[in-house]
Amino acid sequence: MKFNPNVLDCAAAPIAEAWSWVRDPASDNLIDMCQAVPAHLPPQSLRDYLGAAIMAGEGASYTDIRGIPALREALAEDIGKRYRGRVSEADVLITAGCNQAFCSVVDTLCQAGDEIILPLPCYFNHQMWLAARAVKPRYLSFNVDTAMPDPEEAAKLINSRTRAILLVTPNNPSGAIYSPRCIEAFFELAREHGLALILDETYRDFIDIDQVPHKLFARGDWRDTFVHLYSFSKVFSLTGFRTGAVAAGQPLIDQLKKIQDCTAICAPHAGQLAALYGLNNLYHWKLEKSEELAQRAIAIKQAFSHPDLRYRLVSAGAYFAYVEHPFEAAARDVVKDLIQKQEIVCLPGSYFGRDQEQFIRLAYANVHESRFEDVIGRLIASQQRRYNP
């Protein structure tokens, strides 16, 4: 049996590989900072509702390819309020998680040999899908001082094969929150060149509710350029329900329906019911959890101010801290050492694109801040074992 060489060339699934380095997964001493997962279950009210709905026979059938109409309407209303813009249910398609949203958008916009511009560091599943589809990534360099991508650098990379610019904000893996000015500059660049601006905003619910992430949805022409990707996984703790969304103009939605019909047919019905319940009933619960994470972000930044720590916090926000390690060693070796000797499970920067060997990612969202002192102590211990000043 022969395999597609593009798939063979893809990296192995990063989370699984990192866990393969763990000597004792059952150890009570492990600190799991590997995968971005909520620290809490969905609220009891959502679980009760969904259990009753399933027992009543809901959730077992297909939905419309685009998703439950009421969910599309509720998400459009939620987007409109959050961004102070204009979105209708016709602009929304519900997907089997945000990863499927991204993959379907890429398949709709690109063919083999086309190019997408994206900043370093970048989400590993985005890289993997581009590689599997033979779509060439054109990388923007990582500014360790600001963690912000540069539109002027992107302009120099645009050519006849460029189809889109891809941004993730709040960023995975860096946690950086791109400013409205930065995002809007990339929109103008994409619009001028007839490109799509794909904006993965999976973590947008963990930005201060009083802060508008950007003003693109308020523009009358947003549908011609802007593609918004979203996930219900983190905001309502629904990671296993696989429910995400795309908001875009009607021409793109019409083409995405073809991809959806050939892959998932529709997003999981039960996940859609859970997402709809969340949008209709869990606003204050969402704000409470968002505030908890905001306090956790403050705590991780404070923890990294320890005078004996030689790991440097580059950026942090939403779920992630991106950290520069102090060793002249490959990031994989540093992470293996942290996993096996310090029992901190995390990811090497090399999973997030080229030129990232000096970094590691810590997913701090599912670790209570009371454990951050222990995390820092273990990082300092790793320095004593390996670091020569």
Secondary structure as a PSIPRED ss2 file (coil, helix, strand):
# PSIPRED VFORMAT (PSIPRED V4.0)

   1 M C   1.000  0.000  0.000
   2 K C   1.000  0.000  0.000
   3 F C   1.000  0.000  0.000
   4 N C   1.000  0.000  0.000
   5 P H   0.000  1.000  0.000
   6 N H   0.000  1.000  0.000
   7 V H   0.000  1.000  0.000
   8 L H   0.000  1.000  0.000
   9 D C   1.000  0.000  0.000
  10 C C   1.000  0.000  0.000
  11 A C   1.000  0.000  0.000
  12 A C   1.000  0.000  0.000
  13 A C   1.000  0.000  0.000
  14 P H   0.000  1.000  0.000
  15 I H   0.000  1.000  0.000
  16 A H   0.000  1.000  0.000
  17 E H   0.000  1.000  0.000
  18 A H   0.000  1.000  0.000
  19 W H   0.000  1.000  0.000
  20 S H   0.000  1.000  0.000
  21 W C   1.000  0.000  0.000
  22 V C   1.000  0.000  0.000
  23 R C   1.000  0.000  0.000
  24 D C   1.000  0.000  0.000
  25 P C   1.000  0.000  0.000
  26 A C   1.000  0.000  0.000
  27 S C   1.000  0.000  0.000
  28 D C   1.000  0.000  0.000
  29 N C   1.000  0.000  0.000
  30 L C   1.000  0.000  0.000
  31 I E   0.000  0.000  1.000
  32 D E   0.000  0.000  1.000
  33 M C   1.000  0.000  0.000
  34 C C   1.000  0.000  0.000
  35 Q C   1.000  0.000  0.000
  36 A C   1.000  0.000  0.000
  37 V C   1.000  0.000  0.000
  38 P C   1.000  0.000  0.000
  39 A C   1.000  0.000  0.000
  40 H C   1.000  0.000  0.000
  41 L C   1.000  0.000  0.000
  42 P C   1.000  0.000  0.000
  43 P C   1.000  0.000  0.000
  44 Q H   0.000  1.000  0.000
  45 S H   0.000  1.000  0.000
  46 L H   0.000  1.000  0.000
  47 R H   0.000  1.000  0.000
  48 D H   0.000  1.000  0.000
  49 Y H   0.000  1.000  0.000
  50 L H   0.000  1.000  0.000
  51 G H   0.000  1.000  0.000
  52 A H   0.000  1.000  0.000
  53 A H   0.000  1.000  0.000
  54 I H   0.000  1.000  0.000
  55 M H   0.000  1.000  0.000
  56 A C   1.000  0.000  0.000
  57 G C   1.000  0.000  0.000
  58 E C   1.000  0.000  0.000
  59 G C   1.000  0.000  0.000
  60 A C   1.000  0.000  0.000
  61 S C   1.000  0.000  0.000
  62 Y C   1.000  0.000  0.000
  63 T C   1.000  0.000  0.000
  64 D C   1.000  0.000  0.000
  65 I C   1.000  0.000  0.000
  66 R C   1.000  0.000  0.000
  67 G C   1.000  0.000  0.000
  68 I C   1.000  0.000  0.000
  69 P H   0.000  1.000  0.000
  70 A H   0.000  1.000  0.000
  71 L H   0.000  1.000  0.000
  72 R H   0.000  1.000  0.000
  73 E H   0.000  1.000  0.000
  74 A H   0.000  1.000  0.000
  75 L H   0.000  1.000  0.000
  76 A H   0.000  1.000  0.000
  77 E H   0.000  1.000  0.000
  78 D H   0.000  1.000  0.000
  79 I H   0.000  1.000  0.000
  80 G H   0.000  1.000  0.000
  81 K H   0.000  1.000  0.000
  82 R H   0.000  1.000  0.000
  83 Y H   0.000  1.000  0.000
  84 R C   1.000  0.000  0.000
  85 G C   1.000  0.000  0.000
  86 R C   1.000  0.000  0.000
  87 V C   1.000  0.000  0.000
  88 S C   1.000  0.000  0.000
  89 E H   0.000  1.000  0.000
  90 A H   0.000  1.000  0.000
  91 D H   0.000  1.000  0.000
  92 V E   0.000  0.000  1.000
  93 L E   0.000  0.000  1.000
  94 I E   0.000  0.000  1.000
  95 T E   0.000  0.000  1.000
  96 A C   1.000  0.000  0.000
  97 G C   1.000  0.000  0.000
  98 C H   0.000  1.000  0.000
  99 N H   0.000  1.000  0.000
 100 Q H   0.000  1.000  0.000
 101 A H   0.000  1.000  0.000
 102 F H   0.000  1.000  0.000
 103 C H   0.000  1.000  0.000
 104 S H   0.000  1.000  0.000
 105 V H   0.000  1.000  0.000
 106 V H   0.000  1.000  0.000
 107 D H   0.000  1.000  0.000
 108 T H   0.000  1.000  0.000
 109 L H   0.000  1.000  0.000
 110 C C   1.000  0.000  0.000
 111 Q C   1.000  0.000  0.000
 112 A C   1.000  0.000  0.000
 113 G C   1.000  0.000  0.000
 114 D C   1.000  0.000  0.000
 115 E E   0.000  0.000  1.000
 116 I E   0.000  0.000  1.000
 117 I E   0.000  0.000  1.000
 118 L E   0.000  0.000  1.000
 119 P E   0.000  0.000  1.000
 120 L C   1.000  0.000  0.000
 121 P C   1.000  0.000  0.000
 122 C C   1.000  0.000  0.000
 123 Y C   1.000  0.000  0.000
 124 F H   0.000  1.000  0.000
 125 N H   0.000  1.000  0.000
 126 H H   0.000  1.000  0.000
 127 Q H   0.000  1.000  0.000
 128 M H   0.000  1.000  0.000
 129 W H   0.000  1.000  0.000
 130 L H   0.000  1.000  0.000
 131 A H   0.000  1.000  0.000
 132 A H   0.000  1.000  0.000
 133 R C   1.000  0.000  0.000
 134 A C   1.000  0.000  0.000
 135 V C   1.000  0.000  0.000
 136 K E   0.000  0.000  1.000
 137 P E   0.000  0.000  1.000
 138 R E   0.000  0.000  1.000
 139 Y E   0.000  0.000  1.000
 140 L E   0.000  0.000  1.000
 141 S C   1.000  0.000  0.000
 142 F C   1.000  0.000  0.000
 143 N C   1.000  0.000  0.000
 144 V C   1.000  0.000  0.000
 145 D C   1.000  0.000  0.000
 146 T C   1.000  0.000  0.000
 147 A C   1.000  0.000  0.000
 148 M C   1.000  0.000  0.000
 149 P C   1.000  0.000  0.000
 150 D C   1.000  0.000  0.000
 151 P H   0.000  1.000  0.000
 152 E H   0.000  1.000  0.000
 153 E H   0.000  1.000  0.000
 154 A H   0.000  1.000  0.000
 155 A H   0.000  1.000  0.000
 156 K C   1.000  0.000  0.000
 157 L C   1.000  0.000  0.000
 158 I C   1.000  0.000  0.000
 159 N C   1.000  0.000  0.000
 160 S C   1.000  0.000  0.000
 161 R C   1.000  0.000  0.000
 162 T E   0.000  0.000  1.000
 163 R E   0.000  0.000  1.000
 164 A E   0.000  0.000  1.000
 165 I E   0.000  0.000  1.000
 166 L E   0.000  0.000  1.000
 167 L E   0.000  0.000  1.000
 168 V E   0.000  0.000  1.000
 169 T C   1.000  0.000  0.000
 170 P C   1.000  0.000  0.000
 171 N C   1.000  0.000  0.000
 172 N C   1.000  0.000  0.000
 173 P C   1.000  0.000  0.000
 174 S C   1.000  0.000  0.000
 175 G C   1.000  0.000  0.000
 176 A C   1.000  0.000  0.000
 177 I C   1.000  0.000  0.000
 178 Y C   1.000  0.000  0.000
 179 S C   1.000  0.000  0.000
 180 P H   0.000  1.000  0.000
 181 R H   0.000  1.000  0.000
 182 C H   0.000  1.000  0.000
 183 I H   0.000  1.000  0.000
 184 E H   0.000  1.000  0.000
 185 A H   0.000  1.000  0.000
 186 F H   0.000  1.000  0.000
 187 F H   0.000  1.000  0.000
 188 E H   0.000  1.000  0.000
 189 L H   0.000  1.000  0.000
 190 A H   0.000  1.000  0.000
 191 R H   0.000  1.000  0.000
 192 E H   0.000  1.000  0.000
 193 H C   1.000  0.000  0.000
 194 G C   1.000  0.000  0.000
 195 L C   1.000  0.000  0.000
 196 A E   0.000  0.000  1.000
 197 L E   0.000  0.000  1.000
 198 I E   0.000  0.000  1.000
 199 L E   0.000  0.000  1.000
 200 D E   0.000  0.000  1.000
 201 E C   1.000  0.000  0.000
 202 T C   1.000  0.000  0.000
 203 Y C   1.000  0.000  0.000
 204 R H   0.000  1.000  0.000
 205 D H   0.000  1.000  0.000
 206 F H   0.000  1.000  0.000
 207 I C   1.000  0.000  0.000
 208 D C   1.000  0.000  0.000
 209 I C   1.000  0.000  0.000
 210 D C   1.000  0.000  0.000
 211 Q C   1.000  0.000  0.000
 212 V C   1.000  0.000  0.000
 213 P C   1.000  0.000  0.000
 214 H C   1.000  0.000  0.000
 215 K C   1.000  0.000  0.000
 216 L H   0.000  1.000  0.000
 217 F H   0.000  1.000  0.000
 218 A H   0.000  1.000  0.000
 219 R C   1.000  0.000  0.000
 220 G C   1.000  0.000  0.000
 221 D C   1.000  0.000  0.000
 222 W H   0.000  1.000  0.000
 223 R H   0.000  1.000  0.000
 224 D H   0.000  1.000  0.000
 225 T C   1.000  0.000  0.000
 226 F E   0.000  0.000  1.000
 227 V E   0.000  0.000  1.000
 228 H E   0.000  0.000  1.000
 229 L E   0.000  0.000  1.000
 230 Y E   0.000  0.000  1.000
 231 S E   0.000  0.000  1.000
 232 F C   1.000  0.000  0.000
 233 S C   1.000  0.000  0.000
 234 K C   1.000  0.000  0.000
 235 V C   1.000  0.000  0.000
 236 F C   1.000  0.000  0.000
 237 S C   1.000  0.000  0.000
 238 L C   1.000  0.000  0.000
 239 T H   0.000  1.000  0.000
 240 G H   0.000  1.000  0.000
 241 F H   0.000  1.000  0.000
 242 R C   1.000  0.000  0.000
 243 T C   1.000  0.000  0.000
 244 G E   0.000  0.000  1.000
 245 A E   0.000  0.000  1.000
 246 V E   0.000  0.000  1.000
 247 A E   0.000  0.000  1.000
 248 A C   1.000  0.000  0.000
 249 G C   1.000  0.000  0.000
 250 Q H   0.000  1.000  0.000
 251 P H   0.000  1.000  0.000
 252 L H   0.000  1.000  0.000
 253 I H   0.000  1.000  0.000
 254 D H   0.000  1.000  0.000
 255 Q H   0.000  1.000  0.000
 256 L H   0.000  1.000  0.000
 257 K H   0.000  1.000  0.000
 258 K H   0.000  1.000  0.000
 259 I H   0.000  1.000  0.000
 260 Q H   0.000  1.000  0.000
 261 D H   0.000  1.000  0.000
 262 C H   0.000  1.000  0.000
 263 T C   1.000  0.000  0.000
 264 A C   1.000  0.000  0.000
 265 I C   1.000  0.000  0.000
 266 C C   1.000  0.000  0.000
 267 A C   1.000  0.000  0.000
 268 P C   1.000  0.000  0.000
 269 H H   0.000  1.000  0.000
 270 A H   0.000  1.000  0.000
 271 G H   0.000  1.000  0.000
 272 Q H   0.000  1.000  0.000
 273 L H   0.000  1.000  0.000
 274 A H   0.000  1.000  0.000
 275 A H   0.000  1.000  0.000
 276 L H   0.000  1.000  0.000
 277 Y H   0.000  1.000  0.000
 278 G H   0.000  1.000  0.000
 279 L H   0.000  1.000  0.000
 280 N H   0.000  1.000  0.000
 281 N H   0.000  1.000  0.000
 282 L C   1.000  0.000  0.000
 283 Y H   0.000  1.000  0.000
 284 H H   0.000  1.000  0.000
 285 W H   0.000  1.000  0.000
 286 K H   0.000  1.000  0.000
 287 L H   0.000  1.000  0.000
 288 E H   0.000  1.000  0.000
 289 K H   0.000  1.000  0.000
 290 S H   0.000  1.000  0.000
 291 E H   0.000  1.000  0.000
 292 E H   0.000  1.000  0.000
 293 L H   0.000  1.000  0.000
 294 A H   0.000  1.000  0.000
 295 Q H   0.000  1.000  0.000
 296 R H   0.000  1.000  0.000
 297 A H   0.000  1.000  0.000
 298 I H   0.000  1.000  0.000
 299 A H   0.000  1.000  0.000
 300 I H   0.000  1.000  0.000
 301 K H   0.000  1.000  0.000
 302 Q H   0.000  1.000  0.000
 303 A H   0.000  1.000  0.000
 304 F C   1.000  0.000  0.000
 305 S C   1.000  0.000  0.000
 306 H C   1.000  0.000  0.000
 307 P C   1.000  0.000  0.000
 308 D C   1.000  0.000  0.000
 309 L C   1.000  0.000  0.000
 310 R C   1.000  0.000  0.000
 311 Y C   1.000  0.000  0.000
 312 R E   0.000  0.000  1.000
 313 L E   0.000  0.000  1.000
 314 V E   0.000  0.000  1.000
 315 S E   0.000  0.000  1.000
 316 A E   0.000  0.000  1.000
 317 G E   0.000  0.000  1.000
 318 A C   1.000  0.000  0.000
 319 Y C   1.000  0.000  0.000
 320 F E   0.000  0.000  1.000
 321 A E   0.000  0.000  1.000
 322 Y E   0.000  0.000  1.000
 323 V E   0.000  0.000  1.000
 324 E E   0.000  0.000  1.000
 325 H C   1.000  0.000  0.000
 326 P C   1.000  0.000  0.000
 327 F C   1.000  0.000  0.000
 328 E C   1.000  0.000  0.000
 329 A C   1.000  0.000  0.000
 330 A C   1.000  0.000  0.000
 331 A H   0.000  1.000  0.000
 332 R H   0.000  1.000  0.000
 333 D H   0.000  1.000  0.000
 334 V H   0.000  1.000  0.000
 335 V H   0.000  1.000  0.000
 336 K H   0.000  1.000  0.000
 337 D H   0.000  1.000  0.000
 338 L H   0.000  1.000  0.000
 339 I H   0.000  1.000  0.000
 340 Q H   0.000  1.000  0.000
 341 K H   0.000  1.000  0.000
 342 Q H   0.000  1.000  0.000
 343 E C   1.000  0.000  0.000
 344 I E   0.000  0.000  1.000
 345 V E   0.000  0.000  1.000
 346 C C   1.000  0.000  0.000
 347 L E   0.000  0.000  1.000
 348 P E   0.000  0.000  1.000
 349 G H   0.000  1.000  0.000
 350 S H   0.000  1.000  0.000
 351 Y H   0.000  1.000  0.000
 352 F H   0.000  1.000  0.000
 353 G C   1.000  0.000  0.000
 354 R C   1.000  0.000  0.000
 355 D C   1.000  0.000  0.000
 356 Q C   1.000  0.000  0.000
 357 E C   1.000  0.000  0.000
 358 Q C   1.000  0.000  0.000
 359 F E   0.000  0.000  1.000
 360 I E   0.000  0.000  1.000
 361 R E   0.000  0.000  1.000
 362 L E   0.000  0.000  1.000
 363 A E   0.000  0.000  1.000
 364 Y C   1.000  0.000  0.000
 365 A C   1.000  0.000  0.000
 366 N C   1.000  0.000  0.000
 367 V C   1.000  0.000  0.000
 368 H C   1.000  0.000  0.000
 369 E H   0.000  1.000  0.000
 370 S H   0.000  1.000  0.000
 371 R H   0.000  1.000  0.000
 372 F H   0.000  1.000  0.000
 373 E H   0.000  1.000  0.000
 374 D H   0.000  1.000  0.000
 375 V H   0.000  1.000  0.000
 376 I H   0.000  1.000  0.000
 377 G H   0.000  1.000  0.000
 378 R H   0.000  1.000  0.000
 379 L H   0.000  1.000  0.000
 380 I H   0.000  1.000  0.000
 381 A H   0.000  1.000  0.000
 382 S H   0.000  1.000  0.000
 383 Q H   0.000  1.000  0.000
 384 Q H   0.000  1.000  0.000
 385 R H   0.000  1.000  0.000
 386 R H   0.000  1.000  0.000
 387 Y C   1.000  0.000  0.000
 388 N C   1.000  0.000  0.000
 389 P C   1.000  0.000  0.000
